[in-house]
């Protein structure tokens, strides 16, 4: 299980936990006397809390591991509605089962008000309960989809204003560009070409999640990935991601050949260095990167076509990887467009 997946599961579980506790607290404010609160907390933490935690993790794990992939091919609005309905159905089923366990199997509280409260929750189909959890399910489902659209870390940075004022950071960038894109688009048509790009990037997504990468942007038939960490481990993850993605495309070659008549292949440029990071735009806000490191990665991607290589790396990335020649091989010095000095270029062994 990757760190990103753990973070998503914990975040969704915490959101549901807060929503459930908040609902229960509002109900109790109306009916509990001051002397009922201590027995309520004692009984809830000993008996009811495990059931609440079980539900919170169940729905968050299902979101991260199953629902996101199962509903990937449906429109945004449809996915939000389906997830909201499923989440509400699950929470209501667990609610009924949990209440039965509490009232019929588990020992009752010594406080009559607490027992009456949980009996009421289990037996009641009141409109307030239904409306509250339908709204909560819808908003959490919407949050999950928006998080996928922007990227969970990008969404967090925008909400918290992390890059409201520009900052500098060391970043690895990987530029992946489809080979012979113009020729392929002319041969198979623009609609079929767009579906080809969709399929390629869907396959890429799995590797992005496995190797702690983030999508900076998709531009036409190009994807730009970045890593927040700047160490030898992240550099190795970058190489491993490319290798697995390349092998994945090779394995899927018969499927691509059958559906599109072509087998996609990407040229890749990888660079490392200091980038300025800033929140840009007003009507449509986004996190943008600026700096020579991006120009270097893009130019290395173009250089792949000129010298007939699949992937090229900058000298700064080579130093970061600290391989002593175990993974990369020196190609030569090249004057990249927009640079004043030659760049030492490396390729994958």
Wavefront OBJ file of the C-alpha trace (Angstrom):
o trace
v 0.000 0.000 0.000
v 1.468 3.338 -1.083
v 1.709 6.475 1.056
v -0.722 8.333 -1.193
v -3.302 5.583 -0.852
v -2.875 5.500 2.923
v -3.277 9.283 3.060
v -6.477 9.131 0.962
v -7.939 6.345 3.103
v -7.165 8.160 6.359
v -8.525 11.468 5.032
v -11.853 9.995 3.863
v -12.191 7.907 7.035
v -11.644 10.982 9.196
v -14.193 12.993 7.190
v -16.839 10.298 7.657
v -15.986 9.908 11.337
v -16.485 13.624 11.954
v -19.774 13.618 10.003
v -21.195 10.695 11.999
v -20.103 12.050 15.380
v -21.467 15.509 14.499
v -24.872 14.027 13.593
v -25.025 12.042 16.817
v -24.009 15.065 18.897
v -26.756 17.246 17.384
v -29.376 14.630 18.227
v -28.095 14.319 21.774
v -28.130 18.042 22.427
v -31.901 17.959 21.986
v -32.657 15.026 24.281
v -29.840 14.521 26.797
v -29.737 16.027 30.249
v -26.384 17.048 31.745
v -26.182 13.777 33.669
v -26.582 11.702 30.492
v -23.414 12.880 28.755
v -20.831 10.974 30.789
v -22.639 7.601 30.433
v -23.099 8.375 26.719
v -19.375 8.942 26.153
v -18.392 5.891 28.201
v -20.803 3.595 26.373
v -20.071 5.065 22.932
v -16.291 4.735 23.187
v -16.456 1.199 24.585
v -19.215 -0.248 22.405
v -20.203 1.931 19.446
v -16.872 3.434 18.384
v -15.476 0.219 16.789
v -18.570 -0.011 14.560
v -18.186 3.634 13.466
v -14.476 3.177 12.729
v -15.216 -0.017 10.789
v -17.671 1.802 8.549
v -15.363 4.790 8.005
v -12.496 2.596 6.862
v -14.773 0.325 4.821
v -16.150 3.176 2.718
v -12.771 4.895 2.325
v -10.966 1.682 1.303
v -13.720 0.849 -1.187
v -13.372 4.358 -2.653
v -9.595 4.171 -3.060
v -9.293 0.576 -4.277
v -12.549 -0.299 -6.048
v -15.004 2.483 -6.885
v -12.450 4.789 -8.511
v -11.318 2.135 -10.996
v -14.768 0.579 -11.550
v -16.383 3.924 -12.434
v -13.450 5.382 -14.373
v -15.252 5.226 -17.728
v -18.331 7.176 -16.596
v -18.892 10.953 -16.750
v -18.021 13.090 -13.710
v -21.624 13.789 -12.645
v -22.689 10.146 -13.023
v -19.757 8.952 -10.910
v -20.566 11.468 -8.161
v -24.220 10.372 -8.023
v -23.462 6.638 -8.115
v -20.860 6.946 -5.350
v -23.215 9.057 -3.231
v -26.001 6.475 -3.527
v -23.645 3.570 -2.773
v -22.115 5.341 0.212
v -25.526 6.162 1.654
v -26.731 2.598 1.119
v -23.673 1.186 2.879
v -23.847 3.568 5.810
v -27.548 2.879 6.310
v -27.060 -0.894 6.142
v -24.189 -0.778 8.632
v -26.215 1.614 10.764
v -29.096 -0.857 11.024
v -26.806 -3.834 11.604
v -24.777 -1.942 14.186
v -27.874 -0.809 16.045
v -29.167 -4.390 16.155
v -25.837 -5.576 17.576
v -25.852 -2.781 20.166
v -29.448 -3.218 21.314
v -29.821 -7.003 21.009
v -26.372 -8.537 21.467
v -24.122 -6.119 23.329
v -24.795 -5.283 26.977
v -26.913 -2.175 27.418
v -25.809 1.033 29.072
v -26.727 1.666 32.670
v -28.273 4.958 31.515
v -31.852 4.747 30.177
v -31.458 7.861 27.993
v -28.446 6.365 26.211
v -30.303 3.116 25.528
v -33.341 5.036 24.273
v -31.091 7.114 22.001
v -29.550 4.122 20.229
v -32.868 2.301 20.032
v -34.347 5.393 18.354
v -31.493 5.584 15.843
v -31.963 1.967 14.813
v -35.737 1.985 14.564
v -36.203 5.383 12.953
v -36.319 6.199 9.237
v -36.733 9.894 9.967
v -36.341 12.476 7.233
v -33.570 14.353 9.039
v -31.322 11.271 9.123
v -31.907 10.479 5.451
v -31.455 14.071 4.273
v -28.301 14.606 6.335
v -26.453 11.519 5.138
v -27.561 11.909 1.517
v -26.093 15.419 1.555
v -22.917 14.199 3.289
v -22.534 11.275 0.879
v -22.966 13.593 -2.104
v -20.401 16.110 -0.851
v -17.817 13.477 0.062
v -18.306 11.811 -3.319
v -17.887 15.200 -4.988
v -14.730 15.832 -2.962
v -13.268 12.471 -4.013
v -13.853 13.209 -7.703
v -12.496 16.753 -7.488
v -9.465 15.360 -5.679
v -8.882 12.938 -8.569
v -9.337 15.728 -11.099
v -6.856 18.138 -9.519
v -4.697 15.611 -7.695
v -5.028 15.309 -3.929
v -1.821 17.244 -3.221
v -2.635 20.007 -5.739
v -6.120 20.368 -4.268
v -4.642 20.622 -0.773
v -2.108 23.230 -1.938
v -4.831 25.330 -3.580
v -7.125 25.137 -0.539
v -4.322 25.972 1.911
v -2.735 28.607 -0.343
v 0.659 26.875 -0.186
v 1.884 28.567 -3.353
v -0.229 31.737 -3.228
v 3.142 33.471 -3.140
v 5.804 31.894 -5.412
v 8.241 29.494 -3.765
v 11.274 27.559 -4.935
v 11.734 23.808 -4.682
v 13.945 21.060 -6.058
v 11.907 18.904 -8.433
v 12.314 16.028 -10.891
v 10.330 16.446 -14.121
v 9.499 13.779 -16.688
v 8.126 14.771 -20.098
v 6.403 11.938 -22.003
v 5.461 12.715 -25.606
v 3.853 10.318 -28.097
v 6.108 9.432 -31.013
v 4.883 10.317 -34.524
v 1.714 11.859 -33.102
v 0.867 13.894 -36.218
v 1.256 10.885 -38.515
v -0.859 8.670 -36.232
v -3.620 11.295 -35.967
v -3.788 11.584 -39.759
v -3.884 7.815 -40.217
v -6.571 6.911 -37.681
v -8.542 10.188 -37.399
v -8.794 12.640 -34.535
v -11.526 10.888 -32.533
v -9.764 7.538 -32.597
v -6.491 9.311 -31.855
v -8.047 10.937 -28.769
v -9.208 7.536 -27.515
v -5.671 6.225 -28.053
v -4.267 9.017 -25.878
v -6.913 8.287 -23.226
v -5.930 4.624 -23.099
v -2.227 5.442 -22.847
v -2.721 7.866 -19.972
v -5.059 5.478 -18.146
v -2.257 2.910 -18.209
v 0.192 5.577 -17.074
v -1.992 6.446 -14.056
v -1.369 3.092 -12.382
v 2.394 3.633 -12.489
v 2.063 7.228 -11.282
v 0.358 6.008 -8.116
v 2.898 3.212 -7.591
v 5.957 5.451 -7.767
v 4.846 8.533 -5.813
v 4.721 10.752 -8.897
v 2.285 13.592 -9.537
v 0.774 14.777 -12.792
v 1.809 18.361 -13.416
v -0.216 18.651 -16.616
v -1.501 16.939 -19.733
v -0.852 18.935 -22.887
v -2.280 17.327 -26.014
v -0.433 14.033 -26.394
v 2.147 14.931 -23.745
v 2.113 14.193 -20.017
v 4.393 15.993 -17.572
v 5.093 14.250 -14.265
v 6.935 15.525 -11.223
v 8.231 14.222 -7.888
v 8.058 16.208 -4.647
v 11.055 14.453 -3.181
v 14.498 15.181 -4.567
v 16.767 12.297 -3.647
v 18.308 9.181 -5.185
v 15.257 7.097 -4.257
v 12.915 9.431 -6.159
v 15.305 9.402 -9.128
v 15.243 5.591 -9.152
v 11.424 5.675 -8.925
v 11.423 7.869 -12.015
v 13.427 5.299 -13.988
v 11.326 2.404 -12.705
v 8.099 4.195 -13.637
v 9.297 4.677 -17.207
v 10.457 1.062 -17.493
v 7.143 -0.345 -16.239
v 5.087 1.983 -18.409
v 7.132 1.019 -21.475
v 6.737 -2.698 -20.692
v 3.002 -2.199 -20.090
v 2.588 -0.650 -23.547
v 4.566 -3.504 -25.118
v 2.363 -6.114 -23.419
v -0.756 -4.275 -24.586
v 0.540 -4.032 -28.175
v -1.946 -6.608 -29.570
v -4.865 -4.678 -28.023
v -3.664 -1.346 -29.443
v -2.997 -2.917 -32.837
v -6.471 -4.438 -32.943
v -8.366 -1.313 -31.842
v -6.258 1.491 -33.320
v -4.002 -0.131 -35.900
v -0.896 1.308 -34.188
v 1.229 0.587 -31.130
v 2.014 3.763 -29.121
v 5.559 4.589 -28.144
v 6.706 7.591 -26.130
v 9.866 9.663 -26.195
v 10.850 10.877 -22.744
v 12.964 13.678 -21.320
v 13.907 13.794 -17.631
v 15.455 16.746 -15.805
v 16.135 17.823 -12.252
v 16.660 21.254 -10.733
v 15.170 24.240 -8.985
v 11.719 25.373 -10.097
v 9.575 28.287 -9.023
v 6.099 27.127 -7.954
v 3.157 29.520 -7.942
v -0.630 29.520 -7.925
v -1.722 31.176 -11.164
v -5.000 32.293 -12.713
v -8.163 33.777 -11.306
v -11.162 32.334 -13.158
v -9.376 28.959 -13.326
v -6.688 28.499 -10.698
v -3.839 26.060 -11.050
v -0.374 25.318 -9.687
v 2.310 26.245 -12.242
v 6.059 25.576 -12.401
v 8.598 27.907 -13.974
v 12.311 27.597 -14.557
v 15.129 26.279 -16.718
v 14.571 22.757 -15.418
v 11.289 22.528 -17.347
v 12.857 23.857 -20.534
v 15.629 21.278 -20.193
v 13.182 18.378 -19.789
v 11.098 19.490 -22.779
v 14.193 19.939 -24.987
v 15.560 16.537 -23.989
v 12.231 15.058 -25.066
v 12.649 16.699 -28.482
v 16.273 15.585 -28.684
v 15.140 11.960 -28.365
v 13.669 12.180 -31.878
v 16.795 13.797 -33.333
v 19.293 11.236 -32.004
v 16.843 8.291 -32.039
v 16.732 7.554 -28.301
v 13.681 6.580 -26.241
v 14.621 8.453 -23.049
v 17.261 11.054 -22.159
v 18.373 12.512 -18.821
v 19.999 15.768 -17.773
v 23.379 15.968 -16.036
v 21.710 17.230 -12.830
v 19.503 14.143 -12.760
v 22.553 11.919 -13.266
v 24.237 13.513 -10.245
v 21.036 13.145 -8.172
v 20.738 9.468 -9.090
v 24.326 8.894 -7.915
v 24.573 5.684 -9.910
v 28.241 5.590 -10.849
v 27.150 4.346 -14.249
v 24.893 1.559 -13.014
v 21.787 2.834 -14.827
v 22.768 5.677 -17.144
v 25.221 6.038 -19.998
v 26.785 9.282 -21.218
v 25.626 10.236 -24.734
v 27.345 13.570 -25.341
v 27.156 17.322 -24.929
v 24.301 19.098 -26.715
v 23.280 22.722 -27.056
v 19.587 22.642 -26.145
v 17.280 25.348 -27.463
v 17.121 28.280 -25.056
v 20.371 27.345 -23.296
v 23.668 29.240 -23.370
v 25.861 26.304 -22.428
v 26.046 22.701 -23.509
v 24.106 20.105 -21.539
v 25.675 16.736 -20.750
v 23.054 14.197 -21.812
v 22.618 10.636 -20.565
v 20.550 7.679 -21.741
v 19.242 4.542 -20.069
v 21.516 1.498 -20.246
l 1 2 3 4 5 6 7 8 9 10 11 12 13 14 15 16 17 18 19 20 21 22 23 24 25 26 27 28 29 30 31 32 33 34 35 36 37 38 39 40 41 42 43 44 45 46 47 48 49 50 51 52 53 54 55 56 57 58 59 60 61 62 63 64 65 66 67 68 69 70 71 72 73 74 75 76 77 78 79 80 81 82 83 84 85 86 87 88 89 90 91 92 93 94 95 96 97 98 99 100 101 102 103 104 105 106 107 108 109 110 111 112 113 114 115 116 117 118 119 120 121 122 123 124 125 126 127 128 129 130 131 132 133 134 135 136 137 138 139 140 141 142 143 144 145 146 147 148 149 150 151 152 153 154 155 156 157 158 159 160 161 162 163 164 165 166 167 168 169 170 171 172 173 174 175 176 177 178 179 180 181 182 183 184 185 186 187 188 189 190 191 192 193 194 195 196 197 198 199 200 201 202 203 204 205 206 207 208 209 210 211 212 213 214 215 216 217 218 219 220 221 222 223 224 225 226 227 228 229 230 231 232 233 234 235 236 237 238 239 240 241 242 243 244 245 246 247 248 249 250 251 252 253 254 255 256 257 258 259 260 261 262 263 264 265 266 267 268 269 270 271 272 273 274 275 276 277 278 279 280 281 282 283 284 285 286 287 288 289 290 291 292 293 294 295 296 297 298 299 300 301 302 303 304 305 306 307 308 309 310 311 312 313 314 315 316 317 318 319 320 321 322 323 324 325 326 327 328 329 330 331 332 333 334 335 336 337 338 339 340 341 342 343 344 345 346 347 348 349
